[in-house]
Amino acid sequence: MARRIERARLSIIAGNAVQGAMLVAGVAALAFSMSDAATALRVAGMFAGYLLVYFSVHAPAHWLVGRLAGIRFTHYSIGGTTHAASYPPGMRQLFARLPFFAVHVDKASLRAASPIAQTMMFGAGMTSSVLLCTLTAAWCTAGGAPGGIALLIANVVWFAGALIAETRTRGDYAKAAQALAAGQPGE
């Protein structure tokens, strides 16, 4: 399995600021997609807004839930997906190069956290991605953005596959299940 190539490193404050700005820009682009502008510009706004939301909600959710549960983090990094091998050829090469944010946990803090805290932290990223991206696509559909229904359908299909992959690979949900199982009595 190829290792994730880290292309940039950001402090927690800088990483949260960049991803927060991306989220705000994404919401603005999505709102524009429901305006009276030309159809091509509205479609571009919807697509750009959706991608900005997609790239800006996963890692901060790990950080926020982890911090609320007492887990510390060291930094963010930007690089390809951590499990590119789970994608089919073609997509594998693309997802290895896309600018995904990853938040890096303080290992001692993670080990000291309860199994429930670990489970919540691991599950938060994918859960936020599914919920916020689906709400984004539903908002575009309800708001009359051109192509909103297609985006919603594509979003549901994408995340159905992603959720299966997350539980069957070394993804976040598999890690969450492992953390939860480690805290069960008698195991």
CYANA upper distance limits for C-alpha pairs under 8 A (distance plus 0.5 A):
  1 MET  CA     85 ALA  CA      7.11
  2 ALA  CA     84 ALA  CA      8.32
  2 ALA  CA     85 ALA  CA      8.01
  3 ARG  CA     82 THR  CA      7.77
  4 ARG  CA     79 GLY  CA      7.14
  4 ARG  CA     80 GLY  CA      6.43
  4 ARG  CA     81 THR  CA      7.09
  4 ARG  CA     82 THR  CA      5.90
  4 ARG  CA     83 HIS  CA      8.31
  4 ARG  CA     96 ALA  CA      7.68
  5 ILE  CA     79 GLY  CA      6.07
  5 ILE  CA     80 GLY  CA      6.85
  5 ILE  CA     96 ALA  CA      8.42
  6 GLU  CA     77 SER  CA      6.73
  6 GLU  CA     78 ILE  CA      6.30
  6 GLU  CA     79 GLY  CA      5.13
  6 GLU  CA     80 GLY  CA      7.94
  7 ARG  CA     77 SER  CA      7.81
  7 ARG  CA     78 ILE  CA      6.17
  7 ARG  CA     79 GLY  CA      5.81
  8 ALA  CA     77 SER  CA      6.04
  8 ALA  CA     78 ILE  CA      5.60
  8 ALA  CA     79 GLY  CA      7.62
  9 ARG  CA     75 HIS  CA      7.53
  9 ARG  CA     76 TYR  CA      6.29
  9 ARG  CA     77 SER  CA      4.84
  9 ARG  CA     78 ILE  CA      6.88
 10 LEU  CA     14 ALA  CA      6.32
 10 LEU  CA     15 GLY  CA      5.99
 10 LEU  CA     75 HIS  CA      6.43
 10 LEU  CA     76 TYR  CA      5.57
 10 LEU  CA     77 SER  CA      6.50
 11 SER  CA     15 GLY  CA      6.42
 11 SER  CA     74 THR  CA      8.00
 11 SER  CA     75 HIS  CA      5.33
 11 SER  CA     76 TYR  CA      6.60
 12 ILE  CA     16 ASN  CA      6.54
 12 ILE  CA     73 PHE  CA      8.10
 12 ILE  CA     74 THR  CA      7.51
 12 ILE  CA     75 HIS  CA      5.51
 12 ILE  CA     76 TYR  CA      6.53
 13 ILE  CA     17 ALA  CA      6.63
 14 ALA  CA     18 VAL  CA      6.59
 15 GLY  CA     19 GLN  CA      6.61
 15 GLY  CA     75 HIS  CA      8.26
 15 GLY  CA     76 TYR  CA      6.40
 16 ASN  CA     20 GLY  CA      6.33
 16 ASN  CA     60 PRO  CA      7.10
 17 ALA  CA     21 ALA  CA      6.60
 18 VAL  CA     22 MET  CA      6.69
 19 GLN  CA     23 LEU  CA      6.65
 19 GLN  CA     55 PHE  CA      8.41
 19 GLN  CA     56 SER  CA      5.34
 19 GLN  CA     57 VAL  CA      7.86
 19 GLN  CA     60 PRO  CA      8.08
 20 GLY  CA     24 VAL  CA      6.79
 20 GLY  CA     56 SER  CA      7.57
 21 ALA  CA     25 ALA  CA      6.60
 22 MET  CA     26 GLY  CA      6.47
 22 MET  CA     52 LEU  CA      6.19
 22 MET  CA     53 VAL  CA      7.60
 22 MET  CA     56 SER  CA      6.61
 23 LEU  CA     27 VAL  CA      6.72
 23 LEU  CA     52 LEU  CA      6.62
 23 LEU  CA     53 VAL  CA      5.85
 23 LEU  CA     56 SER  CA      6.33
 23 LEU  CA     57 VAL  CA      7.95
 24 VAL  CA     28 ALA  CA      6.76
 25 ALA  CA     29 ALA  CA      6.64
 25 ALA  CA     49 GLY  CA      7.59
 25 ALA  CA     52 LEU  CA      7.77
 26 GLY  CA     30 LEU  CA      6.62
 26 GLY  CA     48 ALA  CA      7.37
 26 GLY  CA     49 GLY  CA      4.34
 26 GLY  CA     50 TYR  CA      6.98
 26 GLY  CA     51 LEU  CA      7.98
 26 GLY  CA     52 LEU  CA      5.41
 26 GLY  CA     53 VAL  CA      6.09
 27 VAL  CA     31 ALA  CA      6.64
 27 VAL  CA     49 GLY  CA      6.63
 27 VAL  CA     53 VAL  CA      8.05
 28 ALA  CA     32 PHE  CA      6.69
 28 ALA  CA     49 GLY  CA      7.79
 29 ALA  CA     33 SER  CA      6.80
 29 ALA  CA     45 GLY  CA      5.32
 29 ALA  CA     46 MET  CA      6.79
 29 ALA  CA     48 ALA  CA      7.21
 29 ALA  CA     49 GLY  CA      5.30
 30 LEU  CA     34 MET  CA      7.46
 30 LEU  CA     45 GLY  CA      6.43
 30 LEU  CA     46 MET  CA      5.48
 30 LEU  CA     48 ALA  CA      8.36
 30 LEU  CA     49 GLY  CA      5.51
 30 LEU  CA     50 TYR  CA      7.61
 30 LEU  CA    136 THR  CA      8.42
 30 LEU  CA    140 CYS  CA      7.53
 31 ALA  CA     35 SER  CA      7.41
 32 PHE  CA     37 ALA  CA      8.32
 32 PHE  CA     42 ARG  CA      6.95
 32 PHE  CA     45 GLY  CA      6.75
 32 PHE  CA     46 MET  CA      8.18
 33 SER  CA     37 ALA  CA      8.35
 33 SER  CA     41 LEU  CA      7.87
 33 SER  CA     42 ARG  CA      4.48
 33 SER  CA     43 VAL  CA      6.75
 33 SER  CA     44 ALA  CA      8.11
 33 SER  CA     45 GLY  CA      5.60
 33 SER  CA     46 MET  CA      5.62
 33 SER  CA    140 CYS  CA      8.06
 33 SER  CA    145 ALA  CA      5.92
 33 SER  CA    146 PRO  CA      8.09
 34 MET  CA     42 ARG  CA      7.28
 34 MET  CA    140 CYS  CA      7.64
 34 MET  CA    143 GLY  CA      6.34
 34 MET  CA    144 GLY  CA      6.53
 34 MET  CA    145 ALA  CA      5.30
 34 MET  CA    146 PRO  CA      8.44
 35 SER  CA     42 ARG  CA      7.74
 37 ALA  CA     41 LEU  CA      7.07
 37 ALA  CA     42 ARG  CA      6.82
 38 ALA  CA     42 ARG  CA      6.80
 39 THR  CA     43 VAL  CA      6.66
 39 THR  CA    146 PRO  CA      7.30
 40 ALA  CA     44 ALA  CA      6.68
 41 LEU  CA     45 GLY  CA      6.54
 42 ARG  CA     46 MET  CA      6.64
 42 ARG  CA    145 ALA  CA      7.35
 42 ARG  CA    146 PRO  CA      7.38
 43 VAL  CA     47 PHE  CA      6.64
 43 VAL  CA    145 ALA  CA      7.69
 43 VAL  CA    146 PRO  CA      6.48
 43 VAL  CA    147 GLY  CA      7.26
 44 ALA  CA     48 ALA  CA      6.47
 45 GLY  CA     49 GLY  CA      6.30
 46 MET  CA     50 TYR  CA      6.50
 46 MET  CA    140 CYS  CA      7.81
 46 MET  CA    145 ALA  CA      7.70
 46 MET  CA    148 GLY  CA      8.41
 47 PHE  CA     51 LEU  CA      6.76
 48 ALA  CA     52 LEU  CA      6.63
 49 GLY  CA     53 VAL  CA      6.75
 50 TYR  CA     54 TYR  CA      6.57
 50 TYR  CA    133 CYS  CA      7.46
 50 TYR  CA    136 THR  CA      7.22
 50 TYR  CA    137 ALA  CA      7.93
 51 LEU  CA     55 PHE  CA      6.58
 52 LEU  CA     56 SER  CA      6.54
 53 VAL  CA     57 VAL  CA      6.68
 53 VAL  CA    132 LEU  CA      8.05
 53 VAL  CA    133 CYS  CA      7.19
 53 VAL  CA    136 THR  CA      8.43
 54 TYR  CA     58 HIS  CA      7.97
 54 TYR  CA    129 SER  CA      6.92
 54 TYR  CA    133 CYS  CA      6.68
 55 PHE  CA     99 PRO  CA      8.29
 55 PHE  CA    100 PHE  CA      6.80
 55 PHE  CA    101 PHE  CA      7.79
 56 SER  CA     60 PRO  CA      7.86
 56 SER  CA    101 PHE  CA      8.19
 57 VAL  CA     61 ALA  CA      6.71
 57 VAL  CA    125 GLY  CA      7.78
 57 VAL  CA    128 SER  CA      6.90
 57 VAL  CA    129 SER  CA      6.53
 57 VAL  CA    132 LEU  CA      8.16
 58 HIS  CA     62 HIS  CA      7.28
 58 HIS  CA    101 PHE  CA      8.41
 58 HIS  CA    124 ALA  CA      8.09
 58 HIS  CA    125 GLY  CA      4.70
 58 HIS  CA    126 MET  CA      6.69
 58 HIS  CA    128 SER  CA      6.59
 58 HIS  CA    129 SER  CA      5.96
 59 ALA  CA     63 TRP  CA      6.91
 59 ALA  CA    101 PHE  CA      6.54
 59 ALA  CA    102 ALA  CA      6.00
 59 ALA  CA    103 VAL  CA      6.15
 59 ALA  CA    125 GLY  CA      6.30
 60 PRO  CA     64 LEU  CA      6.44
 60 PRO  CA    103 VAL  CA      7.95
 60 PRO  CA    125 GLY  CA      7.92
 61 ALA  CA     65 VAL  CA      6.49
 61 ALA  CA    121 MET  CA      8.40
 61 ALA  CA    124 ALA  CA      5.96
 61 ALA  CA    125 GLY  CA      5.58
 61 ALA  CA    128 SER  CA      6.93
 62 HIS  CA     66 GLY  CA      6.24
 62 HIS  CA    103 VAL  CA      7.81
 62 HIS  CA    121 MET  CA      5.68
 62 HIS  CA    122 PHE  CA      6.93
 62 HIS  CA    123 GLY  CA      8.11
 62 HIS  CA    124 ALA  CA      5.77
 62 HIS  CA    125 GLY  CA      5.57
 63 TRP  CA     67 ARG  CA      6.41
 63 TRP  CA     73 PHE  CA      7.69
 63 TRP  CA    103 VAL  CA      7.23
 63 TRP  CA    121 MET  CA      7.95
 64 LEU  CA     68 LEU  CA      6.69
 65 VAL  CA     69 ALA  CA      6.67
 65 VAL  CA    120 MET  CA      7.33
 65 VAL  CA    121 MET  CA      5.90
 65 VAL  CA    124 ALA  CA      7.09
 66 GLY  CA     70 GLY  CA      6.73
 66 GLY  CA     71 ILE  CA      5.41
 66 GLY  CA     72 ARG  CA      7.58
 66 GLY  CA    117 ALA  CA      7.55
 66 GLY  CA    118 GLN  CA      8.00
 66 GLY  CA    120 MET  CA      7.88
 66 GLY  CA    121 MET  CA      5.23
 67 ARG  CA     71 ILE  CA      5.53
 67 ARG  CA     72 ARG  CA      6.56
 69 ALA  CA    113 ALA  CA      8.28
 69 ALA  CA    117 ALA  CA      5.88
 69 ALA  CA    121 MET  CA      8.19
 70 GLY  CA    109 SER  CA      8.36
 70 GLY  CA    113 ALA  CA      7.57
 70 GLY  CA    117 ALA  CA      8.29
 71 ILE  CA    105 VAL  CA      8.04
 71 ILE  CA    106 ASP  CA      8.01
 71 ILE  CA    109 SER  CA      5.93
 71 ILE  CA    110 LEU  CA      6.37
 71 ILE  CA    113 ALA  CA      7.02
 71 ILE  CA    117 ALA  CA      8.36
 72 ARG  CA    105 VAL  CA      6.67
 72 ARG  CA    106 ASP  CA      5.99
 72 ARG  CA    109 SER  CA      6.31
 72 ARG  CA    110 LEU  CA      7.96
 73 PHE  CA    103 VAL  CA      7.50
 73 PHE  CA    104 HIS  CA      6.08
 73 PHE  CA    105 VAL  CA      4.67
 73 PHE  CA    106 ASP  CA      5.39
 74 THR  CA    103 VAL  CA      8.19
 74 THR  CA    104 HIS  CA      6.13
 74 THR  CA    105 VAL  CA      6.42
 74 THR  CA    106 ASP  CA      6.26
 75 HIS  CA    103 VAL  CA      6.46
 75 HIS  CA    104 HIS  CA      5.99
 75 HIS  CA    105 VAL  CA      8.26
 76 TYR  CA    101 PHE  CA      7.03
 76 TYR  CA    102 ALA  CA      5.94
 76 TYR  CA    103 VAL  CA      4.86
 76 TYR  CA    104 HIS  CA      6.44
 77 SER  CA    101 PHE  CA      6.17
 77 SER  CA    102 ALA  CA      5.76
 77 SER  CA    103 VAL  CA      7.00
 77 SER  CA    104 HIS  CA      8.11
 78 ILE  CA     99 PRO  CA      6.17
 78 ILE  CA    100 PHE  CA      5.96
 78 ILE  CA    101 PHE  CA      5.09
 78 ILE  CA    102 ALA  CA      6.83
 79 GLY  CA     96 ALA  CA      8.06
 79 GLY  CA     97 ARG  CA      7.17
 79 GLY  CA     98 LEU  CA      7.17
 79 GLY  CA     99 PRO  CA      5.60
 79 GLY  CA    100 PHE  CA      5.86
 79 GLY  CA    101 PHE  CA      7.12
 79 GLY  CA    102 ALA  CA      8.28
 80 GLY  CA     84 ALA  CA      8.15
 80 GLY  CA     95 PHE  CA      6.33
 80 GLY  CA     96 ALA  CA      4.61
 80 GLY  CA     97 ARG  CA      5.09
 80 GLY  CA     98 LEU  CA      5.53
 80 GLY  CA     99 PRO  CA      6.26
 80 GLY  CA    100 PHE  CA      6.08
 81 THR  CA     95 PHE  CA      6.27
 81 THR  CA     96 ALA  CA      5.88
 81 THR  CA     97 ARG  CA      8.06
 81 THR  CA     98 LEU  CA      7.71
 81 THR  CA    100 PHE  CA      6.64
 82 THR  CA     96 ALA  CA      8.29
 83 HIS  CA     87 TYR  CA      8.44
 83 HIS  CA    170 ARG  CA      7.94
 83 HIS  CA    171 GLY  CA      7.88
 84 ALA  CA     92 ARG  CA      5.58
 84 ALA  CA     93 GLN  CA      7.86
 84 ALA  CA     95 PHE  CA      6.51
 84 ALA  CA     96 ALA  CA      5.95
 85 ALA  CA     92 ARG  CA      6.61
 86 SER  CA     92 ARG  CA      7.87
 86 SER  CA    165 ALA  CA      7.70
 86 SER  CA    169 THR  CA      7.71
 87 TYR  CA     91 MET  CA      6.37
 87 TYR  CA     92 ARG  CA      5.35
 87 TYR  CA     95 PHE  CA      8.47
 88 PRO  CA     92 ARG  CA      6.19
 89 PRO  CA     93 GLN  CA      7.44
 90 GLY  CA     94 LEU  CA      6.97
 91 MET  CA     95 PHE  CA      6.43
 92 ARG  CA     96 ALA  CA      6.61
 93 GLN  CA     97 ARG  CA      7.16
 94 LEU  CA     98 LEU  CA      6.82
105 VAL  CA    109 SER  CA      8.10
105 VAL  CA    110 LEU  CA      7.34
106 ASP  CA    110 LEU  CA      6.78
107 LYS  CA    111 ARG  CA      6.72
108 ALA  CA    112 ALA  CA      6.71
109 SER  CA    113 ALA  CA      6.75
110 LEU  CA    118 GLN  CA      7.40
113 ALA  CA    117 ALA  CA      6.49
113 ALA  CA    118 GLN  CA      6.84
114 SER  CA    118 GLN  CA      6.78
114 SER  CA    183 GLY  CA      8.28
115 PRO  CA    119 THR  CA      6.51
115 PRO  CA    179 ALA  CA      5.81
115 PRO  CA    180 LEU  CA      5.90
115 PRO  CA    182 ALA  CA      7.27
115 PRO  CA    183 GLY  CA      5.73
116 ILE  CA    120 MET  CA      6.60
116 ILE  CA    179 ALA  CA      7.98
116 ILE  CA    180 LEU  CA      6.74
116 ILE  CA    183 GLY  CA      8.15
117 ALA  CA    121 MET  CA      6.64
118 GLN  CA    122 PHE  CA      6.57
118 GLN  CA    176 ALA  CA      7.31
118 GLN  CA    179 ALA  CA      6.62
118 GLN  CA    180 LEU  CA      8.22
119 THR  CA    123 GLY  CA      6.51
119 THR  CA    175 LYS  CA      7.97
119 THR  CA    176 ALA  CA      4.73
119 THR  CA    177 ALA  CA      7.31
119 THR  CA    179 ALA  CA      6.05
119 THR  CA    180 LEU  CA      6.25
120 MET  CA    124 ALA  CA      6.43
120 MET  CA    176 ALA  CA      7.57
121 MET  CA    125 GLY  CA      8.08
121 MET  CA    176 ALA  CA      8.28
122 PHE  CA    172 ASP  CA      5.77
122 PHE  CA    173 TYR  CA      7.19
122 PHE  CA    175 LYS  CA      6.87
122 PHE  CA    176 ALA  CA      5.62
123 GLY  CA    127 THR  CA      6.62
123 GLY  CA    172 ASP  CA      6.37
123 GLY  CA    173 TYR  CA      6.05
123 GLY  CA    176 ALA  CA      6.19
124 ALA  CA    128 SER  CA      6.46
125 GLY  CA    129 SER  CA      6.74
125 GLY  CA    172 ASP  CA      7.96
126 MET  CA    130 VAL  CA      6.61
126 MET  CA    172 ASP  CA      7.37
126 MET  CA    173 TYR  CA      8.04
127 THR  CA    131 LEU  CA      6.60
128 SER  CA    132 LEU  CA      6.21
128 SER  CA    133 CYS  CA      8.48
129 SER  CA    133 CYS  CA      6.21
130 VAL  CA    134 THR  CA      6.40
130 VAL  CA    159 PHE  CA      6.95
131 LEU  CA    135 LEU  CA      6.57
132 LEU  CA    136 THR  CA      6.48
133 CYS  CA    137 ALA  CA      6.71
133 CYS  CA    155 ASN  CA      7.81
134 THR  CA    138 ALA  CA      6.56
134 THR  CA    152 LEU  CA      7.38
134 THR  CA    155 ASN  CA      6.94
134 THR  CA    156 VAL  CA      7.69
135 LEU  CA    139 TRP  CA      6.45
136 THR  CA    140 CYS  CA      6.83
137 ALA  CA    141 THR  CA      6.77
137 ALA  CA    148 GLY  CA      6.90
137 ALA  CA    149 ILE  CA      8.22
137 ALA  CA    151 LEU  CA      6.35
137 ALA  CA    152 LEU  CA      5.26
137 ALA  CA    155 ASN  CA      7.58
138 ALA  CA    142 ALA  CA      6.55
138 ALA  CA    148 GLY  CA      7.96
138 ALA  CA    149 ILE  CA      8.38
138 ALA  CA    152 LEU  CA      6.55
139 TRP  CA    143 GLY  CA      6.26
140 CYS  CA    144 GLY  CA      6.67
140 CYS  CA    145 ALA  CA      5.60
140 CYS  CA    148 GLY  CA      5.43
140 CYS  CA    149 ILE  CA      8.28
141 THR  CA    145 ALA  CA      6.54
141 THR  CA    147 GLY  CA      8.15
141 THR  CA    148 GLY  CA      4.67
141 THR  CA    149 ILE  CA      5.73
141 THR  CA    151 LEU  CA      8.47
141 THR  CA    152 LEU  CA      7.58
142 ALA  CA    148 GLY  CA      8.36
144 GLY  CA    148 GLY  CA      7.30
147 GLY  CA    151 LEU  CA      6.70
148 GLY  CA    152 LEU  CA      6.69
149 ILE  CA    153 ILE  CA      6.73
150 ALA  CA    154 ALA  CA      6.54
151 LEU  CA    155 ASN  CA      6.41
152 LEU  CA    156 VAL  CA      6.73
153 ILE  CA    157 VAL  CA      6.76
154 ALA  CA    158 TRP  CA      6.43
155 ASN  CA    159 PHE  CA      6.58
156 VAL  CA    160 ALA  CA      6.49
157 VAL  CA    161 GLY  CA      6.96
158 TRP  CA    162 ALA  CA      6.64
159 PHE  CA    163 LEU  CA      6.31
160 ALA  CA    164 ILE  CA      7.00
161 GLY  CA    165 ALA  CA      6.70
162 ALA  CA    166 GLU  CA      6.45
163 LEU  CA    167 THR  CA      6.95
164 ILE  CA    168 ARG  CA      6.78
165 ALA  CA    169 THR  CA      6.24
165 ALA  CA    171 GLY  CA      7.74
166 GLU  CA    170 ARG  CA      7.39
166 GLU  CA    171 GLY  CA      4.87
166 GLU  CA    172 ASP  CA      6.55
166 GLU  CA    173 TYR  CA      5.92
166 GLU  CA    174 ALA  CA      6.71
167 THR  CA    171 GLY  CA      6.88
167 THR  CA    172 ASP  CA      8.07
167 THR  CA    173 TYR  CA      5.70
167 THR  CA    174 ALA  CA      5.12
168 ARG  CA    174 ALA  CA      7.17
169 THR  CA    174 ALA  CA      7.20
170 ARG  CA    174 ALA  CA      6.30
170 ARG  CA    175 LYS  CA      7.13
171 GLY  CA    175 LYS  CA      6.84
172 ASP  CA    176 ALA  CA      6.57
173 TYR  CA    177 ALA  CA      6.59
174 ALA  CA    178 GLN  CA      6.66
175 LYS  CA    179 ALA  CA      6.65
176 ALA  CA    180 LEU  CA      6.65
177 ALA  CA    181 ALA  CA      6.52
178 GLN  CA    182 ALA  CA      6.66
179 ALA  CA    183 GLY  CA      7.20
180 LEU  CA    184 GLN  CA      7.27
181 ALA  CA    187 GLU  CA      7.98
182 ALA  CA    187 GLU  CA      7.26
183 GLY  CA    187 GLU  CA      8.26
